[in-house]
């Protein structure tokens, strides 16, 4: 029925291996098939029949010869062939046995609906682990448990019990681009599948991954990214227990030029703890997901509606070439609201060319003709006015998107008819114009908008925000792709069981390309004085001990020492003070280092996220990081261009760029260090828990940057 | 037909005087009445007939004896009585004449639809000024021009040409609270009027004020605030040219316990410039509107949908007693999304009591029973489960609002039927329970929800955000009302034509209760030394000149002077430097003042907003104000409690409250100064353009706060 559904995917990546058996099977068995099409065992069979799946369907039910009019079989082994896909719709207790039989008979994939696995506690976790084991040993892929299945709507492959697709509705009337959907939650997936047809599109293919005993969100994204017929992927995710796979899947989609729209829940504390109890997995920090999505060009949204709206525009609209928008209305007030909404995004509301303004003024002198363009209420009196304005704006201005607000005119006759008629004329002359409308509609006008390929939104602000998201998607698609970043080789890997002192940590960091302030470890007052003389004054003295990560708290730091006598005195004071405060501490000596004057204090750090892995942070020191949490994250490793991007995203960036009358700081040095740190982090993903470089002082342009202090926390030292 | 529509309003305030003739007229003339009910002159008459207005209706049309079945008259003077209200639906050129005639005959109010007045340029502005003059001289109230009129739906008073109310639809089936609507824009007003019935309520009464030649937004709000039958007021506003009236109207509504929901456009630069060209009036800064709304407990929203949703909940839901919410779903994923959305608001998602948790676990062991409460997909299999969970949660937990997400279950049978049936049972047992549902609906279930008084939202995040807005509205309604603040009497009023030097400005501020650092104006080096000796070191020296507001730029400031010789040297250096840099400047001398050590730098200021008047600001110094624009505003005058509220709203507040290990600052002293400044500002609303007190140093608790510098800019000195 559709384009190239029969084309096999490349299956080059082992993660996506076998998913073709779910979306493109030659035969499907329904284990536990029921005659009642409302029951969980009856719905998948009903869907396969009513959606016209053309492969072989085998209901398995020992009680009946025929189920829903299809010849049934008593068992898997009695089938005339080994099915590619088996839908397991048996009660919870019988699931494991059925799945094991499928694996033994060589079934390629199974879809499991039952709840009662990892989400309910220890016994369920054990049963789920067994499912995972069967999948791993046999190579058979398992979707679920605790999901509502999957579907390839256009070929009738419907291994799902979703009531959503039982809704009476028209199938989409046009061959719109295929928007795939991956949802970890069955209910949210079903909800989106149910709502899309009202907007004139459908998600196809779609999958809900549930407890992810085997097939997970990352597998599904990667598989869809590889399918030529899929043009974009919508995702609902609560968390990933395999961050590396998720990262690869997002990268794959990005390289395939397929936009990803992602709704990630668990943003809040209550939400995150609900995720933890719901999915029983480590889900990582929400901030790190944000960084991941940004890094791989995935568009994050924050509500079900935004996910649906963006998918809708990807299915029925156009990806604009730029951010210039024309705002057209019959209401001054709506024009202002549109301009406000646009200003909150990256949309560019620039005025019409003077010649076009003059042209419009001639058509209707009271019109507002800059941008927003206000046709005034005259648009309800003179249907030709609307078409003439549209024509003039489309031909005379270079807007990438034309956004039109028509209130309820599309709902009430005679206006609905005259408005759609005017649009039809303009559409015929400009089939490629990127037009989006906000209007209430009636059945006729909704149909007319669909036929004209003009997306329609009820609400003005949804139209603007979704149009802005399309602009960002376009920018992402046009952005040059960096080479796939290969972690730098030959970097030192630290011993995860050792504790490094400050001087040792700085030595390692220097070695990997992060400049540190020169220093010397000394063990006598006279050696301290000698080191200070060589560095030049002022200097700083700091205690060095594996047992004292918080040096200041034990009196272990003296700053701004101005001469040799003061150095010797400080040496003695530190030693006496520390012995008194921490008599058990093992002391390696004292570091002498020159004081660095001026510069902007930043903080560099890495943290090993339990789900997503090595995360690198940059922040501005002082109130920015302490009060405002002004920190930007990315996953390691990344290149210098990405590091520069991070620095520019800091809210206090202007403190670094010299905008406030100060000298511009050496942000090249900062970016180099940040990228170097990310490579070191990647090389130590299994050995380091965290690194804090605080402060990392960035001197004026051309004078470099220096770590003044550093602390490396090995993985084994942390309660993990 | 309705409650107490015939009750006259008190009309105590001259601003609302005469508006009864618009919403409660005994007779209405339609000047320019047309037989074609689609024409602007035909629609109001059609509405009056079809909505069953019971007073006398007089179509005026010299060409016809009968218009739309109603006996017509050739002119105003041929009518059997002077109508209370006249609808003027004649072409633009004939408007002024018709309005003048109405005034001469003693008509109490007219409604004018025509565009082509102040919004189109100078000629239009002149015509509009004439309308304003007629209104002022005659006392006749004028609605418009350039509006779509007004209506009191429930008594059929419909002086409007809105097509919106021609839509075929059911009138609301219940006696829901009356939500009034005031919209400056005709189109936005009509849009809201058109959309409300789909949600099972209607705006009643409503008015669009258009160009506001006479009746403006503030008049309408004040009038509605005085009507007993109105329970809340929704407002769309672009700007007010009479800030004082708007402030009084908001205050009146607040004192009457009527929530105001307000959509103010012109937030962005493009938006604001569109407002300016659209309404041709000074509209003031958007930040100041924010402060105004906050100060008077009005709830600001930022989209048409939010205005509609909040009005909907005010009409059909309940104002909750507190912020505790129970989140109930059949989906773990939706529960997380609800928790996330709630966490972004002030809603309190606290867990169910243990006993109720145990009860629910007994009902369905796999359920999630903390909060969010996840009934799992079992809710689709067992309709009794839903009712039992609801019953247990309502009786066992003390949630102020119960929020339920049901996806598309309300749309598809048999679930829609079983779900609404379960709710009906619970509703019968708990008529007062505050229940809100998010579900898609079909016609039957939508009707069922209406009958049960259970508001329904399509989108989960709208439900949560609107519920949170209701909580804030409840808090506002319960908050104790401060006495109407009377500006302090006897405060100095400065001469608007004078320019004050720093020492003069500080003297005035000290007088009104704003502590300033002690200082002395000297005119010789030796006097400077003597002053310094008396204050004690270190001291600061600053040039004093009416011509030099920016002292540092001309070398006019020396800080941290440690002894007498240095004072004399600094005196000489400043005098020499300033003479060289600004030889023309008139020099009063040099100020000597002690250096204040420590403390937190803040900035206090006032600005005279062109539309809303005297605005007082407090900000934190340094990067907070410079980089982050961390400033909080209120309109003057205000009390110390409000000042304290402002201080707590600062993003960097923790720098003042000692949370970061520093001593808590003397925020009482800061609040006192801020409130004192606001009273001084109010007393000088017609003399001062702005005041900058920068820095205003707040010392540790109990040690006070001091203005170190101050600049007062009189109104006449500014290009205004």
Boltz contact constraints between the chains, C-beta under 6 A:
constraints:
  - contact:
      token1: [A, 120]
      token2: [B, 366]
      max_distance: 6.0
  - contact:
      token1: [A, 167]
      token2: [B, 412]
      max_distance: 6.0
  - contact:
      token1: [A, 185]
      token2: [B, 333]
      max_distance: 6.0
  - contact:
      token1: [A, 187]
      token2: [B, 331]
      max_distance: 6.0
  - contact:
      token1: [A, 187]
      token2: [B, 333]
      max_distance: 6.0
  - contact:
      token1: [A, 187]
      token2: [B, 334]
      max_distance: 6.0
  - contact:
      token1: [A, 187]
      token2: [B, 407]
      max_distance: 6.0
  - contact:
      token1: [A, 188]
      token2: [B, 333]
      max_distance: 6.0
  - contact:
      token1: [A, 191]
      token2: [B, 407]
      max_distance: 6.0
  - contact:
      token1: [A, 194]
      token2: [B, 408]
      max_distance: 6.0
  - contact:
      token1: [A, 265]
      token2: [B, 336]
      max_distance: 6.0
  - contact:
      token1: [A, 265]
      token2: [B, 337]
      max_distance: 6.0
  - contact:
      token1: [A, 265]
      token2: [B, 340]
      max_distance: 6.0
  - contact:
      token1: [A, 266]
      token2: [B, 336]
      max_distance: 6.0
  - contact:
      token1: [A, 267]
      token2: [B, 340]
      max_distance: 6.0
  - contact:
      token1: [A, 268]
      token2: [B, 339]
      max_distance: 6.0
  - contact:
      token1: [A, 268]
      token2: [B, 340]
      max_distance: 6.0
  - contact:
      token1: [A, 268]
      token2: [B, 343]
      max_distance: 6.0
  - contact:
      token1: [A, 270]
      token2: [B, 339]
      max_distance: 6.0
  - contact:
      token1: [A, 270]
      token2: [B, 343]
      max_distance: 6.0
  - contact:
      token1: [A, 270]
      token2: [B, 349]
      max_distance: 6.0
  - contact:
      token1: [A, 271]
      token2: [B, 336]
      max_distance: 6.0
  - contact:
      token1: [A, 271]
      token2: [B, 339]
      max_distance: 6.0
  - contact:
      token1: [A, 271]
      token2: [B, 340]
      max_distance: 6.0
  - contact:
      token1: [A, 274]
      token2: [B, 335]
      max_distance: 6.0
  - contact:
      token1: [A, 274]
      token2: [B, 336]
      max_distance: 6.0
  - contact:
      token1: [A, 274]
      token2: [B, 339]
      max_distance: 6.0
  - contact:
      token1: [A, 274]
      token2: [B, 372]
      max_distance: 6.0
  - contact:
      token1: [A, 275]
      token2: [B, 336]
      max_distance: 6.0
  - contact:
      token1: [A, 278]
      token2: [B, 332]
      max_distance: 6.0
  - contact:
      token1: [A, 303]
      token2: [B, 461]
      max_distance: 6.0
  - contact:
      token1: [A, 304]
      token2: [B, 460]
      max_distance: 6.0
  - contact:
      token1: [A, 305]
      token2: [B, 459]
      max_distance: 6.0
  - contact:
      token1: [A, 331]
      token2: [B, 187]
      max_distance: 6.0
  - contact:
      token1: [A, 332]
      token2: [B, 278]
      max_distance: 6.0
  - contact:
      token1: [A, 333]
      token2: [B, 185]
      max_distance: 6.0
  - contact:
      token1: [A, 333]
      token2: [B, 187]
      max_distance: 6.0
  - contact:
      token1: [A, 333]
      token2: [B, 188]
      max_distance: 6.0
  - contact:
      token1: [A, 334]
      token2: [B, 187]
      max_distance: 6.0
  - contact:
      token1: [A, 335]
      token2: [B, 274]
      max_distance: 6.0
  - contact:
      token1: [A, 336]
      token2: [B, 265]
      max_distance: 6.0
  - contact:
      token1: [A, 336]
      token2: [B, 266]
      max_distance: 6.0
  - contact:
      token1: [A, 336]
      token2: [B, 271]
      max_distance: 6.0
  - contact:
      token1: [A, 336]
      token2: [B, 274]
      max_distance: 6.0
  - contact:
      token1: [A, 336]
      token2: [B, 275]
      max_distance: 6.0
  - contact:
      token1: [A, 337]
      token2: [B, 265]
      max_distance: 6.0
  - contact:
      token1: [A, 339]
      token2: [B, 268]
      max_distance: 6.0
  - contact:
      token1: [A, 339]
      token2: [B, 270]
      max_distance: 6.0
  - contact:
      token1: [A, 339]
      token2: [B, 271]
      max_distance: 6.0
  - contact:
      token1: [A, 339]
      token2: [B, 274]
      max_distance: 6.0
  - contact:
      token1: [A, 340]
      token2: [B, 265]
      max_distance: 6.0
  - contact:
      token1: [A, 340]
      token2: [B, 267]
      max_distance: 6.0
  - contact:
      token1: [A, 340]
      token2: [B, 268]
      max_distance: 6.0
  - contact:
      token1: [A, 340]
      token2: [B, 271]
      max_distance: 6.0
  - contact:
      token1: [A, 343]
      token2: [B, 268]
      max_distance: 6.0
  - contact:
      token1: [A, 343]
      token2: [B, 270]
      max_distance: 6.0
  - contact:
      token1: [A, 349]
      token2: [B, 270]
      max_distance: 6.0
  - contact:
      token1: [A, 366]
      token2: [B, 120]
      max_distance: 6.0
  - contact:
      token1: [A, 372]
      token2: [B, 274]
      max_distance: 6.0
  - contact:
      token1: [A, 407]
      token2: [B, 187]
      max_distance: 6.0
  - contact:
      token1: [A, 407]
      token2: [B, 191]
      max_distance: 6.0
  - contact:
      token1: [A, 408]
      token2: [B, 194]
      max_distance: 6.0
  - contact:
      token1: [A, 412]
      token2: [B, 167]
      max_distance: 6.0
  - contact:
      token1: [A, 459]
      token2: [B, 305]
      max_distance: 6.0
  - contact:
      token1: [A, 460]
      token2: [B, 304]
      max_distance: 6.0
  - contact:
      token1: [A, 461]
      token2: [B, 303]
      max_distance: 6.0
  - contact:
      token1: [A, 627]
      token2: [B, 652]
      max_distance: 6.0
  - contact:
      token1: [A, 652]
      token2: [B, 627]
      max_distance: 6.0
